[in-house]
Amino acid sequence: MNEIRLESDTYRKYGINILTGEADALSMRLLCELDAKMMQTYLAYTGFQIGIEQLPKSNYNEREKYSCFLTWEVMEDLLIMRLMEENEMVVEILPIPSEHYTCNKFLLVGGHDELREYLADKFDNNPGGSSFYKIGRSYLIYQSQPRVGFSNVHAFTGTHQ
């Protein structure tokens, strides 16, 4: 089991390099460069039916990467999808607002049984969560397959379109 903090170093480690937070006139999106693996994840996330070889490369810092505008929410979704390629389960943990809280939302990743045991011990005995955190949302792959094609796998049957 690992704890993943939602911060710029984590996004960079998994293939999202944030270049600027002033990418559009409304400051809604950030200009980012994605490595090839994260761009593949982005294509699966959006459902775009295009090959990565057809996309232009970045004109900014790193010419081998791909540039795009992303919101913080989309970056979090992409990170979760990327983590699901390597783990059975991802759990979002949220801080409980208090005068002492100093942390941001973070993710726990690992095996299903390992995380369920940890969460039961930490949270089930305390319905409101621990004294600092509560459980957000869990993302879980019930079977070993399908892991590929997030956008076109039916959630209940597991079949492809």
C-alpha positions in Angstrom: 0.0 0.0 0.0 1.2 3.5 -0.9 0.1 7.0 -0.1 0.0 9.4 -3.1 -0.3 13.1 -2.3 -2.0 15.3 -4.9 0.8 17.8 -5.6 2.8 19.0 -8.6 5.7 16.7 -8.0 3.4 13.7 -8.0 1.8 14.8 -11.3 5.2 15.2 -12.8 6.3 11.7 -11.6 3.3 10.2 -13.4 3.8 12.2 -16.6 2.0 15.5 -16.2 4.3 18.5 -16.1 2.5 21.8 -15.2 4.0 24.7 -17.2 1.7 27.6 -16.2 -1.5 28.2 -14.3 -2.5 31.1 -16.6 -3.2 29.1 -19.7 -6.5 30.6 -20.7 -8.4 33.9 -20.3 -10.5 32.6 -17.4 -7.6 30.9 -15.5 -9.7 27.7 -15.5 -7.0 25.5 -17.1 -3.3 24.9 -16.7 -0.9 24.5 -19.6 0.7 21.0 -19.2 3.0 18.7 -21.1 2.2 15.0 -21.0 4.6 12.1 -21.6 3.5 9.5 -24.1 2.0 7.1 -21.5 -0.1 9.9 -19.9 -1.2 11.1 -23.3 -2.5 7.6 -24.0 -4.3 7.7 -20.7 -5.8 11.1 -21.7 -7.0 9.7 -25.0 -8.7 6.8 -23.1 -10.2 9.3 -20.6 -11.7 11.5 -23.3 -12.7 8.6 -25.6 -11.0 10.3 -28.6 -10.6 7.8 -31.4 -7.2 9.0 -32.6 -3.7 7.4 -32.6 -1.1 9.1 -30.6 1.2 9.2 -33.6 -1.2 11.6 -35.3 -0.9 14.2 -32.5 1.5 17.1 -32.7 4.3 17.3 -30.2 4.8 20.1 -27.7 6.1 23.5 -28.8 7.1 24.4 -25.3 9.8 22.9 -23.0 10.1 19.3 -23.9 9.6 18.5 -27.7 9.1 14.8 -27.1 6.0 15.4 -25.0 2.4 16.5 -25.8 1.0 19.8 -24.7 -2.6 20.4 -23.6 -4.8 22.5 -21.3 -6.0 20.6 -18.2 -8.1 21.5 -15.1 -7.0 20.3 -11.7 -10.0 17.9 -11.7 -9.0 16.3 -15.0 -5.4 15.9 -13.8 -6.7 14.1 -10.7 -8.8 11.8 -12.9 -5.9 11.1 -15.2 -3.7 10.3 -12.2 -6.3 7.9 -10.8 -6.6 6.2 -14.2 -2.8 5.8 -14.4 -2.7 4.4 -10.9 -5.4 1.9 -11.8 -3.1 0.5 -14.5 -0.7 -0.6 -11.7 -3.0 -1.3 -8.7 -6.2 -3.2 -7.9 -7.6 -0.3 -5.9 -7.3 3.5 -5.4 -9.1 5.2 -2.5 -9.5 8.9 -2.1 -8.9 10.2 1.4 -10.2 13.7 2.3 -9.1 15.9 5.2 -11.8 16.8 7.7 -11.7 20.6 8.0 -10.4 21.7 11.4 -8.2 24.4 12.8 -5.3 21.8 12.9 -5.6 20.3 9.5 -2.4 20.8 7.4 -2.8 18.3 4.6 -4.5 18.0 1.3 -6.6 15.2 -0.2 -4.5 12.2 -1.0 -4.9 8.7 -2.5 -4.2 5.3 -1.1 -3.2 2.7 -3.7 -2.6 -1.0 -3.5 -4.2 -4.4 -3.4 -7.9 -4.8 -2.7 -7.6 -7.0 0.4 -4.7 -4.9 1.8 -6.6 -1.6 1.5 -9.9 -3.0 2.7 -8.2 -4.3 5.9 -6.4 -1.0 6.4 -9.6 1.1 5.8 -11.7 -1.2 8.1 -9.2 -0.8 10.9 -8.9 3.0 10.4 -12.4 4.0 9.5 -15.1 1.3 10.1 -14.7 1.6 13.9 -15.1 5.4 13.6 -18.1 6.1 11.3 -17.1 9.8 10.8 -13.6 8.7 9.7 -10.4 9.0 11.7 -9.9 12.1 13.7 -8.4 13.9 10.6 -9.7 12.1 7.5 -12.8 10.6 5.9 -13.1 8.3 2.9 -13.9 9.9 -0.4 -14.4 7.6 -3.3 -13.0 4.2 -4.1 -11.9 3.1 -7.5 -11.7 -0.7 -7.9 -11.0 -3.2 -10.7 -13.0 -6.3 -9.7 -11.2 -8.6 -12.1 -7.7 -8.7 -13.6 -9.2 -7.6 -16.9 -10.3 -5.3 -18.5 -7.7 -2.7 -17.5 -7.3 -1.2 -20.9 -9.9 0.9 -22.7 -11.4 2.7 -19.7 -13.7 4.7 -22.0 -15.3 1.8 -23.9 -15.6 -1.0 -21.3 -19.1 -1.5 -20.0 -19.1 -1.1 -16.2 -21.4 -4.0 -15.4 -20.6 -6.6 -18.0 -17.0 -5.9 -18.6 -17.5 -6.2 -22.4 -16.0 -4.0 -25.1 -18.1 -2.1 -27.6 
